[in-house]
């Protein structure tokens, strides 16, 4: 009486690949959003960190990942010696440097010739 019969609608007899594209499009859109919001910023931050580590030199003031603040006294291949206080020098792995607080100026070129 009050319930009417439901009839199935027939879809348009079109290209079957259009339906497949419409099903895959949200997945592609989600991947693109994840790439630009998560993956790319993380790659850029890692690149900046690697550049900072490569430019590390003596007398830079640094902060380690553990929160120690000190001055670089020497730089080796994968280690950095950091002076935390007078006569307190620790060896720190290079990749654990979290921040360079103040950079030293490069040494001036010695152009004066001894005569």
C-alpha positions in Angstrom: 0.0 0.0 0.0 2.4 2.7 1.2 5.5 0.8 0.1 6.2 1.2 -3.5 8.2 -1.3 -5.5 11.9 -0.4 -6.1 13.2 -0.9 -9.5 16.9 -1.1 -10.3 18.2 1.5 -12.5 20.3 0.4 -15.4 23.6 2.3 -15.7 24.6 4.0 -18.9 26.2 1.6 -21.3 29.4 3.6 -21.5 33.1 2.9 -21.4 34.0 0.5 -18.6 37.4 2.2 -18.0 35.6 5.4 -16.9 34.2 3.6 -13.9 37.6 2.2 -13.1 39.1 5.6 -13.2 36.4 7.0 -10.9 37.2 4.2 -8.4 41.0 4.8 -8.5 40.8 8.6 -8.5 40.3 9.0 -4.7 43.2 6.7 -4.0 45.5 8.8 -6.2 44.2 12.0 -4.7 45.0 10.6 -1.1 48.5 9.7 -2.2 49.1 13.1 -3.7 47.9 14.8 -0.5 50.1 12.6 1.7 53.1 13.3 -0.5 52.7 17.1 -0.3 51.7 17.2 3.4 53.9 14.5 4.9 56.6 13.0 2.7 58.0 16.1 0.9 58.3 18.3 4.0 60.1 15.5 5.8 62.6 15.1 2.9 63.2 18.8 2.9 63.9 18.9 6.6 66.3 15.9 6.3 68.1 17.7 3.5 68.5 20.9 5.6 69.8 18.8 8.5 72.4 17.0 6.3 73.5 20.4 4.9 73.8 21.8 8.5 75.9 18.7 9.6 78.1 19.0 6.5 78.8 22.7 7.2 79.7 22.1 10.9 83.1 23.5 11.9 85.2 24.4 14.9 83.9 27.1 17.4 80.2 26.6 16.3 77.8 26.6 19.2 75.6 23.6 18.9 72.7 21.8 20.6 72.7 17.9 20.6 69.6 15.8 20.3 70.0 15.0 24.1 69.8 18.7 24.9 73.5 19.4 25.6 74.7 22.8 24.6 78.3 23.4 23.9 81.0 24.6 21.5 82.6 22.5 18.8 86.3 22.0 19.5 87.1 19.6 16.6 85.3 17.8 13.8 86.3 14.3 12.5 84.6 12.1 9.9 81.6 10.9 12.0 82.4 12.4 15.4 82.4 15.9 16.8 84.1 16.9 20.1 82.0 19.4 22.0 83.1 21.4 25.0 80.2 21.7 27.4 82.1 23.5 30.2 85.7 24.5 30.8 87.8 21.3 30.6 84.7 19.2 29.9 84.8 17.8 26.3 82.6 15.0 25.1 82.6 13.1 21.8 79.2 13.3 20.0 78.2 11.5 16.8 77.8 14.0 14.0 74.2 13.1 13.1 73.0 13.7 16.7 73.6 17.5 16.4 70.1 18.9 16.4 70.8 22.6 15.9 73.6 25.0 15.3 72.9 28.1 17.4 75.7 30.4 16.2 78.0 29.9 13.3 81.5 31.2 13.3 82.7 33.4 10.5 85.1 31.7 8.0 88.7 32.4 8.5 89.9 35.3 6.4 92.1 34.5 3.5 95.7 35.2 4.1 96.6 37.3 1.1 99.5 39.2 2.6 102.8 38.1 1.1 105.9 37.8 3.2 108.6 40.0 1.7 
